[in-house]
Amino acid sequence: MKIPARLIPLVEDGIIDEVLGQVKSGKEADVFIVRAGGEIRCAKVYKDANNRSFRQAVQYQEGRKVRNSRSARAMSRRSNYGQKEAEVSWITTEVAALHTLSAAGIRVPRPFGFFDGVLIMELVVGEDGLPAPRLNDLALSPETALLYHEELIAQVVRMLCSGIIHGDLSEFNILVDADGPVIIDLPQAVNAAGNSSAAMMFARDVDNIARYFGRFEPGILGLKYAKEIWALYEKGKLTPHAELTGQFREPAKKADVGGVLAAIGDARKEHEDRLLKKTRSREQTGPERYRRAEESGDGGGATGQRHRQDSRPDRQGGGFRGQGRAPGPGQAHPSDRGPEGPSGKPPHGAPPAKPRDGAHQWGRRPSSGRQGPSGRG
């Protein structure tokens, strides 16, 4: 067959000896049968992000480890560099998951190498030596459905103990070889401890396979493995050899009616206090504020405005307005006083005050005529 463009560099470098055919074209990648190192294997060629039909990458990437903090910031901002880093993380997640799960004895294809977006791994074959069929392509007896379901439950338990959740497990990404089910397609694998949606995704995986096998054995639909397994995991009691029953009793919680009513009453009182506070605030800023200002002698105006009026210079007296109160009957204005104090006497050691001339006082010049002893001109 014609060599796909993505596999040409691997053929030229001698990593792949020959491309024998194509197994399938999936929503994430195209899979080809190749000969590499004298062995028949498969090459998984990942599609570009724009050509993938799987569009929920953000939810699955939560909690994944990235190369450095710069990559994490770029991925959160979805810059060009960040999108490239997200693409690399998306592809390499399956490679890392296959290595981890294969080492833990879980039935997944064994990986052999990853080169420029192409994963070389084990080719899963059926009893006839041909590529193994998908679970969805098989018709099962009730006994076989029960057997395969139990085997897959044991596999997802081992995966969870390894800290990994498939995230998209269904009859379409499970192959069946001579020994039973084999789990494939793990680019969306979820970090069980670091993803806030881990419990939901795990339950969805378990329920998906239960619904499928329930077509052949309806008794499977009544099993509650998802809740039982996750409860053990949260308590730290889940092990690969945990004995499961498929039964789970929800913890009984008695409704606290009194507590609910008390919370409603507290909320109502808080709301009423807030309304009362707003009403009082409006009263203080309304006409009542100005009425109180008048009663306190502020003249109904603001203190700052009165200060500005008092600081203007008095044209007649040369001073400033507002310096003291207006003189009462029989009192002299402060500007008419001499250097004497309030008692009318000069301070000790001060020269006597000169009598004021009326003409000088009012700014008129004295007459030029001379006055005799009698005061007449």
C-alpha positions in Angstrom: 0.0 0.0 0.0 1.0 3.7 -0.3 3.0 4.8 2.7 1.1 7.5 4.7 2.9 10.8 4.8 3.3 10.7 8.6 5.1 7.3 8.4 7.5 8.2 5.6 10.2 9.6 8.0 10.0 6.4 10.1 10.5 4.3 7.1 13.4 6.4 5.9 15.0 6.2 9.4 14.6 2.4 9.5 12.2 2.4 12.5 9.5 0.8 10.3 10.5 -1.8 7.7 7.2 -2.0 5.9 3.6 -0.7 6.0 1.2 -3.7 5.5 -2.2 -2.1 5.8 -4.6 0.0 7.8 -6.6 -1.3 10.8 -9.0 1.5 11.4 -9.5 5.2 11.3 -10.7 6.5 14.7 -11.8 9.9 16.1 -8.3 10.4 17.6 -5.9 8.5 15.3 -5.4 6.2 12.3 -3.9 2.8 13.1 -1.7 0.9 10.6 -0.2 -2.6 10.6 3.5 -2.4 10.1 6.6 -4.6 10.2 9.2 -3.3 12.6 12.3 -5.1 13.7 11.0 -8.3 12.1 7.8 -8.2 14.2 4.3 -7.4 13.2 3.1 -4.4 15.2 0.9 -1.4 14.8 1.6 2.2 14.3 -0.9 4.7 15.8 -0.8 8.0 13.9 -2.4 10.8 16.0 -4.5 13.3 14.1 -4.1 17.0 14.4 -6.2 18.8 17.0 -8.3 20.5 14.2 -9.1 17.1 12.7 -10.1 15.3 15.9 -13.7 14.8 16.8 -13.0 14.5 20.5 -13.6 18.1 21.8 -13.5 17.8 25.6 -9.7 18.0 26.1 -9.8 20.7 28.8 -11.9 18.6 31.3 -9.5 15.7 30.9 -6.3 17.7 31.1 -7.0 19.0 34.7 -4.4 17.6 37.1 -2.0 16.4 34.4 1.7 17.2 34.9 3.3 19.5 32.4 7.0 20.1 31.6 7.4 23.4 33.4 5.4 26.4 34.8 5.9 28.3 31.5 4.0 25.6 29.7 1.3 25.6 32.3 0.7 29.3 32.0 0.8 29.2 28.2 -1.8 26.4 28.2 -4.1 28.3 30.5 -3.9 31.4 28.2 -4.4 29.2 25.1 -1.6 31.0 23.2 -0.1 29.5 20.1 2.7 28.0 22.2 0.2 26.9 24.8 -1.9 25.0 22.2 1.2 23.2 21.0 2.1 22.2 24.5 -1.4 21.0 25.1 -1.2 18.9 22.0 2.1 17.4 23.1 0.6 16.6 26.5 -2.5 15.1 25.0 -0.5 12.7 22.8 2.1 11.7 25.4 -0.5 11.0 28.0 -1.4 7.7 26.3 2.2 6.8 25.9 2.8 7.3 29.7 -0.4 5.6 30.6 0.4 2.5 28.5 3.8 2.2 30.1 2.3 2.5 33.6 -0.6 0.2 33.1 1.4 -2.5 31.2 4.0 -2.5 34.1 1.1 -3.0 36.6 -0.1 -6.1 34.7 -3.2 -4.5 33.2 -4.3 -5.7 29.8 -3.4 -2.9 27.4 -1.3 -2.9 24.2 2.4 -3.0 25.1 4.2 0.2 23.8 7.5 0.0 22.0 8.3 3.6 21.0 7.0 7.0 20.3 8.4 8.9 17.3 7.2 12.3 16.0 3.6 11.8 16.9 3.5 8.1 16.0 3.2 5.4 18.6 4.6 1.9 17.8 2.9 -0.7 20.0 1.8 -4.3 20.2 -0.8 -5.5 17.6 -3.7 -7.2 19.5 -4.9 -10.2 17.5 -7.8 -12.6 17.8 -7.9 -16.3 17.8 -7.6 -16.4 14.0 -4.4 -14.3 14.0 -6.1 -11.3 12.5 -6.5 -7.9 14.3 -8.7 -8.4 17.3 -12.3 -7.3 17.0 -13.9 -4.6 19.1 -16.3 -5.7 21.8 -19.1 -3.9 20.1 -18.8 -6.3 17.1 -19.4 -9.4 19.1 -22.6 -11.2 20.1 -22.2 -12.6 23.6 -24.0 -15.3 25.6 -25.1 -14.3 29.1 -22.3 -16.4 30.6 -19.7 -14.7 28.5 -21.1 -11.3 29.2 -20.8 -12.0 33.0 -17.3 -13.3 32.6 -16.1 -10.3 30.5 -17.8 -7.9 32.8 -16.1 -9.3 35.9 -12.7 -9.2 34.1 -13.2 -5.6 33.1 -14.2 -4.6 36.6 -11.0 -6.1 37.9 -9.0 -4.2 35.2 -10.5 -0.8 36.1 -9.8 -1.5 39.8 -6.2 -2.1 39.0 -6.1 1.1 36.9 -7.6 3.1 39.7 -5.0 1.7 42.1 -2.4 2.9 39.7 -3.9 6.4 39.8 -5.4 6.3 36.3 -9.0 6.5 35.0 -9.7 5.7 31.4 -12.2 8.5 31.0 -13.9 7.2 27.8 -14.3 3.5 28.4 -17.0 1.8 26.3 -17.5 -1.2 24.0 -15.9 0.8 21.2 -12.4 1.0 22.8 -12.2 -2.6 24.1 -10.7 -5.3 22.0 -11.2 -9.0 22.6 -8.3 -11.4 21.9 -8.0 -15.1 22.8 -7.7 -14.3 26.5 -10.5 -11.8 26.8 -10.9 -8.0 26.8 -8.0 -5.6 26.2 -8.4 -1.9 26.9 -7.2 0.6 24.3 -7.3 4.3 23.4 -6.0 6.2 26.4 -5.1 9.8 25.3 -7.8 11.2 27.5 -6.7 9.2 30.6 -7.5 11.0 33.8 -5.4 11.6 36.9 -7.6 10.1 39.6 -6.2 12.2 42.4 -5.8 15.5 40.6 -9.0 15.9 38.6 -12.1 17.3 40.2 -14.3 15.3 37.8 -12.5 12.0 38.5 -15.4 10.4 40.5 -17.9 11.3 37.7 -15.7 9.9 34.9 -15.0 6.7 36.8 -18.7 6.1 37.4 -19.4 6.8 33.8 -16.8 4.3 32.6 -18.2 1.6 34.9 -21.8 2.3 34.0 -21.0 2.3 30.3 -19.7 -1.2 30.3 -22.5 -2.3 32.6 -25.1 -1.0 30.2 -23.5 -2.8 27.3 -23.2 -6.2 29.0 -26.6 -5.7 30.4 -28.0 -6.2 26.9 -27.0 -9.9 27.2 -27.4 -10.4 30.9 -29.9 -7.9 32.5 -28.8 -8.9 36.0 -25.6 -6.9 35.5 -27.7 -3.6 35.4 -28.5 -4.0 39.1 -24.9 -4.1 40.3 -23.4 -0.9 41.9 -19.7 -1.5 41.4 -19.0 2.2 40.6 -20.1 3.5 44.0 -18.6 0.5 45.9 -15.2 0.8 44.3 -15.0 4.6 44.6 -16.0 4.5 48.3 -13.2 2.1 49.0 -10.8 4.3 47.0 -11.7 7.5 49.0 -11.2 5.6 52.3 -7.8 4.4 51.1 -8.9 0.7 51.3 -8.9 -0.1 47.6 -6.4 -2.8 46.5 -6.1 -4.8 43.2 -7.4 -7.9 45.1 -10.3 -6.2 47.0 -13.3 -8.4 47.3 -16.3 -6.7 45.7 -19.9 -7.5 46.0 -21.6 -5.2 43.6 -23.8 -3.9 46.4 -23.6 -0.5 48.0 -25.9 1.0 50.6 -26.2 4.8 50.5 -25.5 6.4 53.9 -28.8 7.3 55.5 -29.0 11.0 56.5 -31.9 12.3 58.5 -33.2 15.7 57.4 -32.5 18.4 60.0 -35.7 20.3 59.7 -35.0 22.4 62.8 -31.6 23.4 61.4 -33.1 24.4 58.1 -35.8 26.6 59.7 -33.2 28.2 62.0 -31.1 29.0 58.9 -34.1 30.6 57.2 -34.9 32.7 60.2 -31.3 33.9 60.5 -31.3 34.8 56.8 -34.6 36.7 57.2 -33.3 38.6 60.2 -30.1 39.5 58.5 -32.1 40.8 55.5 -34.4 42.9 57.8 -31.3 44.4 59.6 -29.8 45.4 56.3 -33.0 47.1 55.2 -33.2 49.0 58.5 -29.6 50.1 58.2 -30.3 51.5 54.7 -33.4 53.4 55.9 -31.4 55.1 58.7 -28.7 56.0 56.4 -31.1 57.7 54.0 -32.6 59.7 57.0 -29.2 61.0 58.0 -28.4 62.2 54.5 -31.9 63.8 53.9 -33.5 67.1 55.1 -33.1 66.0 58.7 -29.3 66.5 58.4 -29.8 70.2 57.4 -32.4 70.8 60.1 -29.9 69.5 62.7 -27.2 71.7 61.3 -29.4 74.8 61.7 -30.2 73.9 65.3 -26.5 73.6 66.1 -25.8 77.1 64.7 -24.3 76.1 61.5 -26.7 78.4 59.6 -27.9 75.6 57.5 -24.8 75.6 55.4 -21.7 73.5 55.3 -18.8 74.3 57.6 -16.4 74.5 54.7 -18.5 77.1 52.9 -18.8 79.2 56.1 -15.0 79.0 56.5 -14.5 80.3 52.9 -16.8 83.2 53.5 -15.0 84.2 56.8 -11.6 84.0 55.1 -12.4 86.8 52.6 -10.7 90.1 53.5 -12.7 92.9 55.0 -12.3 96.0 52.7 -13.1 98.5 55.4 -11.2 97.1 58.4 -8.3 95.5 56.6 -8.8 92.3 58.5 -10.9 89.2 57.8 -14.5 88.7 58.3 -15.8 86.6 61.1 -13.0 87.5 63.5 -15.1 87.8 66.6 -18.8 88.7 67.0 -20.3 92.1 66.2 -20.0 94.7 69.2 -23.0 95.1 71.3 -24.5 98.4 72.6 -21.9 100.6 74.4 -19.0 98.3 73.2 -16.2 99.5 71.1 -15.2 97.7 67.9 -11.8 95.9 68.3 -10.4 98.0 65.6 -11.1 101.2 67.6 -9.1 100.1 70.5 -5.6 101.2 71.1 -2.8 99.1 72.5 -4.6 99.0 75.8 -6.0 95.7 76.9 -9.6 95.0 77.5 -9.5 97.1 80.7 -8.7 100.3 78.8 -5.3 100.7 80.4 -2.0 100.4 78.6 0.1 97.4 79.3 2.9 97.9 81.8 5.9 99.8 80.2 4.0 100.7 77.1 3.9 104.4 75.9 0.6 106.1 76.3 -1.6 105.8 73.2 -1.9 108.9 71.0 -5.3 110.3 70.7 -6.8 109.7 67.3 -7.6 112.5 65.1 -10.9 112.2 63.4 -9.5 113.3 60.1 -6.7 110.7 60.3 -9.2 108.2 61.5 -11.4 108.5 58.4 -8.7 109.1 56.0 -9.1 112.9 55.5 -6.2 115.3 55.5 -6.0 117.9 58.3 -6.8 121.5 57.4 -3.8 123.6 56.4 -4.9 126.6 58.5 -3.1 127.3 61.7 -5.0 127.3 64.9 -4.4 129.7 67.8 -4.4 129.1 71.4 -8.2 129.3 71.3 -8.4 126.8 68.6 -9.7 129.3 66.0 -8.0 130.0 62.7 
